[in-house]
Amino acid sequence: MCKNMNTENSYITAEIKQKNVIDMALTFTAMIRLFEKESKPKIAGKLHVEFQTLENIKNITEFQAFHKGFCNWFASNIKTAQKERNNKIIKKSGYALYGHAAKLLDVSLKVYVYYSSLPNMRTAKTILPFLNTAIDIPILKHLKKSFPNENILSKTVEQIDESTYEKLQKLIILDIKKNFNNDIFPTQYDDIMWNRLNREN
């Protein structure tokens, strides 16, 4: 009886930990304010469900399918907040865009997998090489400057569509090879470049 209770308590504790880490991750993204007020619990719930499937991912192809699936769900289910100034609507609410979804997911995965080693150490070790860089405006500007011939037109995260996102992730891999001897993962590049680029500003 006591053994069963301990197992049950361990499960409850693990689930609460996962949900708390997801909540912290969403705060860390600094993006929740961009979406309608009721969006946070909806996003957190979806992330919790999706992150339970991470243990099933064995290769980069499966990870990319997981990533794309979440981003497509996000762009079809989450709406941006209406913007007002002086009691006038300056931007109406609309469905979120791929760039919003990708950045939020990439930051959340970094906090969940890389920082917190969830859902467990074995899975975190498997998934870590697959995680993408969370692209913000400083990293976007850096990539445009480093690869001027790539004709990247996006100026904001909002303007990054799926094909541009994939192109930017490929450029990040090239930048890692060129400047980091291919010795770090994209999510580690994210941390290094965030620190470096924000210190320069």
C-alpha positions in Angstrom: 0.0 0.0 0.0 2.7 2.4 1.0 4.8 1.4 -2.1 1.8 2.2 -4.3 1.3 5.5 -2.7 4.9 6.4 -3.2 4.7 5.5 -6.9 1.5 7.6 -7.2 3.1 10.5 -5.4 6.2 10.3 -7.6 3.9 10.5 -10.7 2.0 13.5 -9.3 5.2 15.2 -8.4 6.7 14.6 -11.8 3.6 15.9 -13.6 3.5 19.1 -11.4 7.2 19.7 -12.1 6.6 19.4 -15.9 3.7 21.8 -15.8 5.6 24.3 -13.6 8.6 24.2 -16.0 6.3 24.8 -19.0 4.8 27.7 -17.1 8.3 29.1 -16.5 9.2 28.5 -20.1 6.2 30.5 -21.3 7.2 33.4 -19.1 10.8 33.1 -20.3 9.6 33.5 -23.9 8.3 37.0 -23.1 5.7 36.4 -25.8 2.4 35.7 -24.0 1.5 39.4 -24.0 1.3 39.1 -27.8 -1.7 36.8 -27.7 -5.3 37.0 -26.5 -5.7 36.9 -22.7 -7.1 33.4 -22.4 -4.3 31.9 -24.6 -1.7 31.0 -21.9 -3.6 28.0 -20.3 -4.5 26.8 -23.8 -0.8 27.0 -25.0 0.5 25.5 -21.7 -2.0 22.6 -21.9 -1.0 21.8 -25.5 2.7 22.0 -24.7 2.2 19.6 -21.8 0.3 17.1 -24.0 2.9 17.4 -26.8 5.9 17.2 -24.5 4.6 13.8 -23.3 5.4 12.5 -26.8 9.1 13.6 -26.8 10.2 10.1 -25.5 8.9 8.6 -28.8 11.2 10.8 -30.9 14.2 8.9 -32.2 15.6 11.0 -35.1 15.7 14.4 -36.6 12.9 13.6 -39.1 10.5 12.7 -36.3 11.5 15.8 -34.4 10.8 18.0 -37.4 7.4 16.4 -37.8 6.7 17.1 -34.1 7.8 20.7 -34.5 5.8 21.4 -37.6 2.7 19.8 -36.1 2.8 22.1 -33.1 3.5 25.2 -35.2 0.6 24.4 -37.5 -1.7 23.8 -34.5 -0.6 27.1 -33.0 -1.2 29.1 -36.1 -4.7 27.7 -36.4 -5.8 27.9 -32.8 -4.1 30.9 -31.1 -5.0 34.5 -31.9 -2.9 37.6 -31.4 -4.1 40.3 -29.0 -5.9 43.4 -30.4 -3.7 46.5 -30.0 -5.3 49.8 -29.0 -3.9 53.3 -28.5 -6.0 56.2 -27.2 -9.1 54.0 -27.3 -8.6 53.3 -31.0 -7.8 49.9 -32.5 -4.5 50.1 -34.3 -4.2 46.3 -34.9 -7.0 43.8 -35.0 -6.7 40.4 -33.5 -5.9 37.6 -36.0 -4.5 34.1 -36.0 -0.8 33.8 -34.8 1.8 33.3 -37.5 4.4 30.6 -38.0 7.2 32.8 -36.6 5.3 33.3 -33.3 4.8 29.6 -32.9 8.3 28.5 -33.8 9.9 31.0 -31.4 7.6 30.1 -28.5 8.1 26.4 -29.1 11.9 26.6 -29.5 12.3 28.6 -26.2 10.0 26.3 -24.4 11.9 23.2 -25.6 15.1 24.8 -24.5 13.9 25.4 -21.0 12.2 22.0 -20.8 14.8 19.7 -22.4 18.1 21.6 -22.2 17.8 23.5 -18.9 15.6 21.0 -17.0 16.5 17.6 -18.6 12.9 16.7 -19.0 11.0 14.5 -19.5 14.0 12.4 -18.4 17.8 12.4 -18.8 17.8 9.8 -21.6 15.2 11.5 -23.7 16.8 14.9 -23.1 20.2 13.6 -24.3 18.5 12.1 -27.4 16.5 15.3 -28.2 19.1 17.9 -27.5 20.9 17.8 -30.9 17.6 18.2 -32.7 16.5 21.4 -30.9 16.5 24.6 -33.0 17.7 28.1 -32.2 14.9 30.4 -31.0 15.1 33.2 -33.5 14.6 36.7 -32.1 15.3 40.1 -33.8 19.0 40.3 -32.8 19.8 36.8 -34.2 17.7 37.6 -37.3 19.8 40.8 -37.9 23.0 38.8 -37.2 22.1 36.2 -39.8 21.2 38.8 -42.4 24.5 40.6 -41.9 26.5 37.3 -41.9 24.8 35.9 -45.0 24.0 39.0 -47.2 23.5 37.0 -50.4 20.7 34.9 -48.9 18.2 37.7 -49.5 16.3 37.3 -46.1 13.5 39.7 -46.3 12.0 39.2 -42.8 12.6 42.1 -40.4 10.6 40.7 -37.4 9.8 37.4 -35.9 6.2 37.9 -37.1 7.4 38.0 -40.7 9.2 34.6 -40.6 7.1 32.1 -42.5 7.8 28.4 -42.5 10.2 28.4 -45.5 12.1 31.4 -44.1 12.3 29.7 -40.7 13.8 26.5 -42.3 16.3 28.6 -44.3 17.4 30.5 -41.1 17.9 27.3 -39.2 20.2 26.0 -42.0 22.2 29.3 -41.9 22.6 28.8 -38.2 24.1 25.4 -38.8 26.5 27.1 -41.2 27.4 29.8 -38.7 28.0 27.1 -36.1 30.4 25.3 -38.4 32.2 28.6 -39.3 32.5 30.3 -36.0 32.1 27.4 -33.4 34.0 24.6 -35.2 30.7 22.6 -35.2 31.2 22.1 -31.5 27.9 23.3 -30.1 24.2 22.5 -30.7 21.7 25.1 -32.1 20.0 25.7 -28.7 23.5 26.4 -27.2 24.2 28.8 -30.1 20.9 30.5 -29.0 22.2 31.1 -25.5 25.7 32.2 -26.7 24.4 34.6 -29.4 21.6 36.0 -27.1 24.3 36.9 -24.6 26.7 38.3 -27.1 24.3 40.3 -29.3 22.3 41.8 -26.4 25.6 42.8 -24.7 26.6 44.7 -27.9 23.3 46.7 -28.0 
